Amino acid sequence: MDGQTCPNCGHENLPRAVFCFKCGNSLDDPPIVRGIHRQRRHVEDAIRHIKDHKNSAQADLVQHLREARAKLPPPIDGTPITCLRCGTLNKPLAGYCIGCGGRLTLADNGADSCLVPRASARSDVGHVRDNNEDRVGLWARDGVVLAMIADGMGGAVAGEEASRLVLEAIQADFLGEARGSETLHDLSEEEISDKLRSAIRRANWAVIQRAQRQPALRGMGTTITLAFVRNNRVVIAHVGDSRAYLVDGKEGWINQITDDHSFVEALVAAGHITAEQAAIHPMRNVLYRALGQIDETDADLYSRNLAAGDWLILCSDGLTRHVRPAEIADIANNSTVPDDVAHELVERANARGGEDNISVIAILMENAEDIEAESPPDAILFVDADGSLFDPLPDDEDYPERKTLELPSIEPGDNTDDPVDDTFDQR
């Protein structure tokens, strides 16, 4: 399986990738300057300059740069939500993509009757493990949210690699117009199911092929729980023992949507042991189905209706080892903030020992009319100004009002301590 090397950052991507998983650059583009995302290069360069040379900058220029900084998004806390149109990482609850200006969780038709999925994700190493073998992913475009949890297995390095490959494989199958991201809102439920299953099959094959090429990784595998949320429906594709729960927003009850593909769960289903016995069974973590084990691994599919106020909770077994379903429902029902729910669930599991990696995705369904209106980002932040070293220079007539700021000249022998001497560094 030959991958695609990103011309910008050098990351080795999966063959189906359209955008680099690491830096977000289009894999068809030539290298861009200094590895800064093209939509933000001008602002980032300006901020870097004023930070290094602020004593020599003119007062009005300083003010303009501070205003530019204020327009940039704040640092992302938690797992970002990736735009399925351009690959930009956004704040988890962002309504618009800061990279291309497109809608994320709100449908393009803007109908007040639509349900809007508001999602947040957290992943924590826990208190016992030295590394985090879980991976979480959030993607969105035009009111569609795709959420994924993968829990790797097979040893520290192998488990991390398996879940990482699956995360990248899913993104490679959904990100970009070449992968049909602009049609996700119009697909039938049958087409959605087929797309999810096909993506998981390719993810499984990516794990198997990597293990075949690297003997040290043989035996690695991972779970996957992948949810496609659109308006009042969710379709879930699932392999392993990570879980998806539905918490009813009106009645408050919780229902486990997915079935665990574990031997212990099979014993419970057959009536040989109780759920209480399964929770302490020595083989409770042994799976009979996971990605990376056999060539043909099909995902189970589930679908549910959703209503305003309902919660979808996706989690790895690091949460359910310590937190019972009733407690998950209680935490969700007492909040209207997805990030608070995800954070509280992780903290609850850690407070009880944190014996495994803990990952949670919390998705709250809200009426579009109840969500505070959000203005699209300033167009200057996502205009495609200049992308690469190989782009042709624009003609002067394209920018008739462009002005040049004259900077004072510096003669040889001037004060060597003047910070402006380093204005044009050698890169």
N, C-alpha and C positions, 0 to 999 in steps of 0.2 A: 504494500500500500504506500505509494509515493505521495508525500504531502506537498503542500505549497509553502514556500518560504516567503515571509512578508518582506517586501523590498525596503520597508521603513525601519522595522525593529528587529528583523531576523527570526521572529518566532515561527516555528514549524507548525503549520495549520493542517487540518484534515483536508483531503482532496476536494470535498464538496463546499468548502468555505468560500464565501464571496468577500467577506471582510475579515481582517485579522482579528483573532480572538483577543489578543493582548493589547494592541494599540488602536484598533478600530479602523485602520487605514484600508481602503479598497485594495485588494490583492492584484488588481489589474493596473493600478496607478504606479507611476515611477516614484522613486524615493522622494520624500518631502524633507524640507530643511529642518535639521536639528530635532526631528521626531516630535514636533509639537503639532497637535491636531489642527488641520488647516483652518477650521472655522474660528479658532481662537488665537492664531499666531500673532496678529497685530497687537491685540490687547496684552497678551502674555509678554511680548517683547517690550512693550511700553512699560509694563509694571516692573519687569526686570531692570530696565534702564533707570527708572526713577528711584528704585531701591538702592542701586549702586551709585547714582550720581545726583541725588536729590539736592545737594547743596548748590549745584551749578545750574539747575533747571529754572526757567522763568516761571513766575508765579501763576500766570494763566495756564501754562502747560501742565504744571503740577495739579491744578484744579481739574483740568480735563482728564488727566490720567486717573485721578481719584474717582471721578464720576464713572469712568470706564470700569474701574475695579468694582464699584458698587453694583454694576449691572451683571457681573459674573455670578454664577450660582455659588452658594456657600458650600463648604466641604461636605461631602456625602457621609452621613452617619448610618451605618448598616449596609445592607446589600443594595446596590443601585438597581434601577430598572432600565433595561437596555431597549433603546428604540429599534423596532424591527424594520424600520425603513433605512436608517443610516448607521446604526451601531453605536450611537453615542450613549454614554452612561449618564443617567439622570437621577435626581433625588427620588426616593421610593414613591412619594405621593405626587410627583409632578404631573400636571395635566398636559403640558406641552413639552416637546423635546427641545432642549437647549441647543442641539446641534443642527437640526433642520427645520425647527418650528412646527413640525407636524403634531397632531393630537396623539396622545398616548392612551390614557384610560377612558377618555370620553369619545363616544362615537362621532364620526364626522357629520352625521345628520343633525346632531345636537338636540334630538327630541327629548323633551322633559320626561316622557314616559319610559325612557330607557333606564336600565340599571347600570350602575357604574361600579366596577370592581376596584377597590382601593386596597393595595397590597403592601406588605412590608415583610422582610425576611431577616432572620438572625441565625448565625452559626457560631458555635462556641466549642472549644477543644475539651471543655469539662475539667475535672480536677484530678483525673487519673492518667489519661493518655498524654503522650508527649507531642503528638501531632494530630491534626484534624483531617480525617479521611472522608468527611462529609463535603458535599458541594451543593450549593443552592443557586438557583437562577431565576431571574424575573425578566420578562420581556413584554413589550406592549406596542400596539399600534391601532389607532382608530377604534378604541373601545374594546379591543381584544387583549386579554392578559394571558400569557403563558407562564406557568410556574412549575419549577422542578426541584425535587430533592433527590440526591443520590448518596448512598452510604456505602463507601468502598470497603473491601475486605481482602484478605490475603497477605497481611503483614503491612507494616507502616508505609513503606515506599510503594508497594504494589497497590494497596488500597487507595492511597492518594492518587496514583496514576490512573486507576480504573475509573474513579468518579470524575476526575478531571477530563478524561477522554470523552466520557458520556456527556458532560456539560458542553464541551466544545462541539461534539457531534450534533446535539440537539440544536444548538445555535446555528451551526452550518446548514441545517435543513430548513430553518425558518427565517433567517435574517437576510434581508435584501429582496428587491423586486425579482431578481433571478430565481429566487426560491418561493415566489408567490406571496410575499408578505402583504402586498396591496390587495389581495383577493380574500384574505382570511375572514373578513367580515361577511362575505357573500357565500362562503362554502356551505353546503348542506352538512347535516350532522354525520351522515354516512361518509362524506368526503373528509371531514375532520378526523373521524375515527381511523380511516385508512391512512391519512397523513401521519397521525400520531404513531400508529403501529409500524409504518415504514421507517419513520425516524428512529424508533427504538431498535428495529432490526439492524439498521446501519450502525447505530451506536454499539450494539452487541458485537458486530463484526469488527468494529474499530478496536475494541478491547481484545478480542481474540487475536487479531493480526499483530497487535503490539506485543502480546505475550509470546507469540510464535517467533518474533524477531529478537526478543530479549528474554533469554531463558531465566534470568533472575526474577522475572515478573510472572512466570507461569503459575497458574493457580489463582491469579487475581480475579476479582469479580466485583460487582456492585449491584445494589438495588436501584430502582428508579420509580418515582411516582411523579407523573407528568400531567398537569391539569390545564385544560384549555377552557377559559372562561369568556363567555360572550353573552351580554344582556342577561336573560333569566335562565341560562343553561350552562352547565359545566359538563365536559367530557374528560374523563380521567383514564389514562393508560398506566398500567402498574405491573411491576415485577419485583418480588422480594417482600421484605417485612417493614419497610417504611409505610406510613399510613396517611390516609386522607379522611378527615372527619367533617361532617356537616353539623353545625350548631344552628338550631331553628331560632330565628330572631324573635318570634312571638311567644312560643311555648317554652323555649329555653332548653329543650332536650337536645341530646347529642347522639349522632349515629355514625358508626364507623362504616365508611363507604367501601373501602378496599378490604380484601382478604389477605392475610399473611401467607406467604408461600414457605411456611416452615413446617417441619415434621411435627412439632408440638401442636401447632394449630390444626393440623390434620387429625391428630389424636382427639383434640377437643371436638372437632366437627363429627367425628365418629362416635363420640360419647364415651370414650375410654378414660378421659380425665376431665376435670372441671377447669374452668378459666382460672380459678384461684391456684390450682395445682400447676397449670401451665406457666403462671407468672414466676414460679420458683423452680421450674424443671431445669435440670442441668443441660438439656439440649434445646433450650428455648431459642437460641440464636442460630441453630443449624438450618440452613435453607435447602429446599429441594429445587428451587428455581431462582436464578439470578443471571444477570448479564455477564458474559465472558466465560461461561461454563461450556455451552454447546453451541454449534453453529446455528441451529434453528431454535430461537427462544421467542415465543409469542407473548405479547402483553395481554393481560386481562383488561377489558374495557368496561367502564361504568359511566352512567349519565344520570344527572339529577336536575330537577327544577329548582330554581333559586328565587327568593323573594327579598324585598328590601329588609335589611336588618339581619339577614342570615350571615353566618361566618363559615368560611372554608378554612380548615386548619390542616396543613401538610406538615409532617414531622418525621424525623428519623427515630429509631428505637431508643436512642439516648434520652428522649423525652418520656416516652411511654414506659420506660423502665422505672421511672420515679414518680410520674404524675398520672393519676388515673383519669379516665375520660370525663367523669363528673367534675373533676377539678378544672379540666380544660374548658368545659362548658361554663363553669362559674366565672372563670377569669374573663372569658370572651363576653359573657352576658353583662359584665359590670364595666364595660369599656366601649367607647366608640372610636378608639384610636388604634389602628392596626399595629403600629410600632410598639405601643405600650403593651399590647397583648403578647406579641412575639417576645419582647424583652422580659416580661413577667414570667412567661412559661420557661424560658431558658434559666432565669434566676431561680425559679422554684426547683427545677431539676438539679441545678448546682448546689442549692442549699441542702439537698438530700443526698449528696455524695458525688454527683457528676461523674458516674463511673464510665461513661462513654461520651463520645462527641454528641453534641446536642444541636439539632437544627430545626427551625420552625419557620413556616411561612403562614402568615395570617392575612386573610382576604375578607374584607367587609363589603357586602353589597349595599349600595346606597342608591336612592333615587337621584337622577340627574338634577332635578329641580331643587333638591335639598343641598346641593354642593355649592359652596361659595364660588362665584364666578372668578375665573383666573384669566388674566390677560396673557396673550401670546408673548413670547420673549421678543425683545427688541430685534428687529430684522438685521441690524448691523452685526449681531452676534452669530448669525448663521448664513449670511450671504457668502457665496462661494467666491471669495476675492481672488486668491491665488493658491494653487494647490501644490506645485512642485517646481523643481529646478528646471524642468523642461517646458513649462508653460510659456507661450509667447508673451512678450510685453504688450500691454494695451496701447492703443493709439491715443495720442493726446486729445483728439477730438471727442473721444469717449468720455472724457472727464473735463469739460470746459470750465468748471468752477474750481478745479483743484488748485490749491495754494501751497507754496513752499515756505517753510519757516527758516529764516536765515539765522544761523548760529554764529557766535563770535569766533573768529579765526584764532589759532594758537600758534605763536611763533616759536621756533626752536630756542631753547634757553629760558622759556618761561618757567614759573615755579613748578617743579616736578611733582609737588604734592597735590597739584590740582587734579581732582578725580576725573575731569573730563578727558585727560590724556588717554584713558583706557576706554573711551567711548566705543571705538571700533576694535573689538578684540579679534585676535586671529583664531578663526574656527576652522 
